[in-house]
Amino acid sequence: MKGGSGTLLMFSGSLVNGYIMDKFGRKFTFYIIYGAYVIGWLIIAETTQVILGRIIISFAVGLTGSSQIYLSEIQQSKYRGAFLATTSVFEIFGNFLITFVVPETPYWYMLKNKKTKAIRSLRWLRNGYQERIDYEIEEIEINTNNQIAANTVARNSVGKLSHTIVQGTVNEVTETVVLYMKKHNKDNMDVTFE
């Protein structure tokens, strides 16, 4: 539930985006977005309420569609397409940097049981601030262990449920076949399946 809460707020942000832009203006919407980003990151950086910070940031991400609308409304129609395409280019450039410059996330390394690499990644991301790294690695380890345990329980539950459904279906089909064979068996032979 914790991981999905951010996505839910992102969806909510995109739903109210049009209303906020129409009510308060396109530019004022940017103040709301960046204010939410700052508040969310301060909460993540300065408190233990990481989930709350992520929820606030996710809501702001849902509002970011307003930038496309703002840009399309201020640009001349003959340049509008090219101008809006540049925002995608910068997004791709950002993804390129993430792909080739920034290390893999410490969470992923911990999920793969690679604690040394997780520490190295976090050291790069936190610029070697050791006190913060020790605290965060411990927090990441606890969270990933909880996630692994939850995934195992969910996987086992789904496996048992699907086995129950399949077994129930097999039993129903078997009963149907037995009834059919009894009904159409001219010799009235007793047919049973176990």
Secondary structure as UniProt FT lines:
FT   HELIX           2..24
FT   HELIX           26..46
FT   HELIX           50..63
FT   HELIX           65..74
FT   HELIX           77..100
FT   HELIX           106..111
FT   TURN            112..113
FT   HELIX           115..125
FT   TURN            126..128
FT   HELIX           130..184
FT   TURN            186..187
//
